[in-house]
Amino acid sequence: MRKVELGRTGLKVSELCLGSMTWGTQNTEGEGHAQIDRAVERGVDFIDTAEMYPVNLVTPETCGRTEEIIGTWFASRRRRDQIVLATKVSGEGLRAVRDGAPISPTSIRLAVEGSLRRLQTDYIDICQFHWPNRGSYHFRQNWKFAPNKQAPKEVIEADMVACLETLQVLVEEGKIRHFGLSNESAWGTAQWLRLAEAGHGPRVATIQNEYSLMCRLYDTDMAEMGVHEQVTLLAYSPLAVGMLSGKYSGGAVPEGSRRSIVRELGGRSNARAFKIADHYVALARQAGLDPVTMAIAWTLSRPFPIVPILGATSVAQLDKSLDAAGMELPSDLLREIERTHHAHPMPF
């Protein structure tokens, strides 16, 4: 499997990252271990998780289970040194973690120490902030995004400086190695970069935002930032929460699927979205490809640094995503994909 560098860190990882957010609710510990085993067998050395996982649903009782499952895999397989591990600090508003406290020097340290314990490791390769304190346009909040209601710039900057300084101390303690963002904007990322360059703490290496054939908010300002500042996109939901697999075609709701648990799919479930997904599924099948494999391979073709995060609830599903490794889609198929995007812009 091809290797890519994360940001300017010098740290090289597999071009595909294994996601983990269903381990502990939709998946058992054994199933999570089986997914890691298969991914590693096929060349993946990069795993992403979060202290709030698993999802579907997020509750105080389940938070942390996913990290525990990864921790028991490390303990049983003795391969921690062969894996690049990314996890996330939950932010303001998530009542299930620290009663919804914002990201702060105190919460960062609590989160890191809790993750280290659950993961049964001494260090985290990439410590990510799950979403910014000032708010975000992600998670379908773009429809009502109001930056004029954010705190004054000097307040935001002081908060960022305090967090960066805490991260730097954790780097010096050997508990984390690099810093990443999630659900951020171009302006926000630029501020983190500027403050790091001013000496306040570690430089942003990665940004984990939603990105797929059906969610392309990253394509403009963020893409430009990623190229010129060498910040790598860790693309979550590259299958548009399963829509691009074709499993929901015709109104189907497979038992055990995400839609069977969260009917609205995080605000993505609408008639137009399912119809658009069917266009991409048809393109893949006409090209003789599995729709899952095509969707993942397409992300690898993008003109900016990117590593897609693969989510699956079975090894069989995971294999279809892993088949995209090293794949280059034919130019005529890429042109058809762009024609489809122009005719059917993102629906959520």
N, C-alpha and C positions, 0 to 999 in steps of 0.2 A: 504494500500500500504506500502511496506517495506520502511524503512528509511535508509539512508546511510550518513556517516559523510563526509563533504567536507574537504579534506586535514587533517590538525591537528587543525582545527578551533574550534572543538566542536559543530559546526553548523550542524544539521542533516536535511536532505531534503528528499523528495520523490525520489524513485529510477528512476523516469522518470521526465524530465524537459520539459516544454512547450516552444517551439520556437515561434517566432513572426515575422519573416522577411518578410512575405507577407502582413502584415496588413498595408494598406495604398495605395497599388497598386492593387494586385490581390484580396485583401479582403477589405471590407468596415469596418468602425468603429463598426457597429453592428455585423458583422461577427466575428471580433476580440473579441469583448465582449462575444459572444456566445461560442467561443472556450475556453476562460478563464473560463467561467461558467461551461462548461462541464468538463474541466480538474480538476477544484477544486471539483466539485461534485464527481469525481471518485478518489479523494485522492491526486492530484498533488498540491504541495505548492511551486513550484520552476519555475520561468519564466526567460527566457533569451532574451535579446534584444541588440540593439546597436544604437549609435547616428546616424549612417549612414543609418539605415533601414527606409523604406522598400527597398528591392532589386527588380530586374526585372521591371524596370531598376532603377539604382541609379542616381539621379539628384539633383542639388542644391535645386530645388523646393520641392522635396519629402523627403529629409533627415530630420529626426526627427519626421515624422508623426507617426511611430510605437510607439515611446515613448509617444507621445501625446495620442494615443489610449489607451495605458496602464494607463496613467494618468487619463483619464476620467473614466476608469473602477474603479480605486482606489477611485476617488471622488464620484462615484455613489454607489459603493458597501460597502464602509467604511471597507475594509478588508486588508488594507496595512500591519497590524501587523501579518497577517496570511500567508504572502507570502515572500519567499526569492527571491530577485530580483538581477539579474546580468545584467550589461550592459557593453559596450565597448567604448574605446577611439580610434577613427580612426587614422591611421598612415600615414606615408609619401607616397605621390603619388596619393592620392584620391582627385582629384581637387574639387569634390563637397563639401568637408568639409575643411574649413580653407585654401582653395587654395592648398591643398596637403601638408600642413606643417607636419614635423615629430612630433612624440611624444616628448614632452619636458615639463619642469615645467610649462611653460605658457599654452601650449595646454591642459595639463592634467586638470589644474584648470578651463579653459574655458569649456572643455568638461563636467566635473563633474557638474559645476554650470548650464550649459545648460540642461543636462539630468535631474537634480533635478527639474528644472522649468517645463520641459515638462511632467515629470512623476508625478508631483504634490506630491512630497514626500520630506522628510527632509534628507533621507539617502539612500545610495546604499549599498546593502549587499556585492556584489562582483564587484569591478571595474577591468575590464580586458583591457589589451592592445591588440588591434585587430590583429596587426602583428608587428614584430620587425623592428626597424629603419634600421638595417644593411642588411635587406633583408630576404627572406624566401624561402624554397623549396616547400611550399604549393601552392595551386591554379595552379597545373600542372607546376610549375616552377622547379620541380625536374629534368627535362630533361636538363636544362641549368644552374643548380645551380653551382656557382663559388665562394666559400668562400675566395679564395685568392684575390678576388677583394673587399673584405670588408675593412672597416677602420681598422687601427691597433688596437690590443687588448686593449691598454691603453685608446684609444679614446672611444671604445665601453664601457669599464668599467666606465669611467668617466660619460658617458651619462646615464648608468644604475644607478649609485649612485645618480645623480641629480634627476632622476625620482623617485627613492625609497624615497629619503628625502622629496620630494613633497607629495608623497602618505602618508608618516608618518604624515605630518602636517594635511592632510585631515582627517586621522583617528582621530587625536587628536581633530579636530574641530567637529567630529561626522558626517561628510558628507559621508564617506565611512567606511566600516567595515573590508573588506578583499580584497586581491589582487589576480588577476588571469591573466594568459597569454592566448594567442591564436596564432595558426599558428607558434608555436615555435619548436625548435630543442632540443635534449638532452643536447648539449653543452650550448646553451643559457639558458635553464632552470637551469642547474647546476650553472651558473654564478649568476643568480638572487638569487638562494638559498644561495650560498656562501656569497654574499654581504649582504643579510638579516641577516644571522647568525653573520656577522661582526658588526651588529648594525646599518645598514644604513636605514632600513625601514621594512615594513611588509613582512612576508614570503609568498611565492607563495602557494596558496591553491589549485588552479585548473588550468588546461590547456585545452583550447578548440581547438581541432584539428579535421580534417575530419577523420571519421572512419566508416567503414561498411564492409559487406561481400566482397565488391569489391575494397575497399581502405584500405589496411592494413599496411601502412607505420609505424604505431605506435607499431606494434607487437614485435619489438626487443629492441633496446636501450631505446626508450621512455617507453615501458612497464616496463623494469627493473628499470628505474628511478622512475616511478610512484609507484611501490611496495615499494622500499627501502626508498624513500623520502616522501611517503604518500602524493602524489600529485594526485588529482582526475581528470581523463579525462572526460571532457564534450564533448561527441562525436557528432559532427555535421554531417549532411547528412547521417544518419544511413540507409537511404533507397536509397543511391546513386542517389540523386535528383530525386527520383521517379522511377528509373529503376527497382528496386527490387519489386515494386508493381505489375509489369506485364502490366502496362497501356500503355507502349510503344511497346509491343510485336507486331511483324509483321509490323513494321514501322508506327504504329499508332501515331498520334499527336492529342490527345484530345483537343478540344476547351477550352481555358482558362488554359491549363496546362503550366508548366514552359517551356517545349520545344516549345510550340506555340509562346512564347514570346522571348526566348533565344535559338535559334535553336541548337547551339553547346553545350549547357548545361555546360558552363564554361570549355570547353575543354574536356569534358567527352564523347561527342557523337561520337562514332565510331562503325562500324559494329560488331567488336569483343566484345565490351562492351555489346551491346544489346543481343548478343548470350549467353554470360556468365550469364547475368541477367536471361535469360530464363531458364538456368539450375537450378538456385536457386528457381525460381518460381515453376518449375516442382517438385522439392524436397518438397517444402511446400505443394503443392496440393496432392502429393502422401501420405503425412503424415496427411492429413485432416486439414491442417492449412491454414489460409489466409497468402499469401506471406509477407504482411506487418507485421503481428503479428510475424511470424517466424524470420524475419530479426531483429526486435527490441529485441525479446527474446534472440536471439543469442548474441547480444552485452552484455546482462546482464550475460551471462555465462563466460565472459572473465576472465583470471587469473590476473587481475589488477584492481585497483579502477576505476569505470566507471559509468557515468550517461548519457544515450543517450538523445539527444535533439530532440523532436518530432516536425516535421513540417507538416502542413496540410493546405489545403485551404477550408475545410468544416468540420463540426462536424462529419459527417459520416466517413470521412477519419481518423480523429483524433481518433475515437472510435477503429478502427482497431489497431492502435498503442498502445492505452491504454490497450487493451486486453492482451498485453504482460506482464503487471505488475504481479509479483509473479510467472510467468511461468518458469518452468524448462523443457527444451527440452529433449526428450528421447535420451539416449546415442547412439543408432543406428543412429538416425538422425544427431547428432553432428558428428559422424564418416563419414557419407555421405557428410556432409558439408565440412569437411576437405579434403576428397578425391576430391571433386569438386574444392576446392581451389588449391590443388596441380596440378590438371590436367589443370586448367584454371586460372593462376595467374592474379593478378590485371591488368586491361587493360588501366589504365590511371594514 
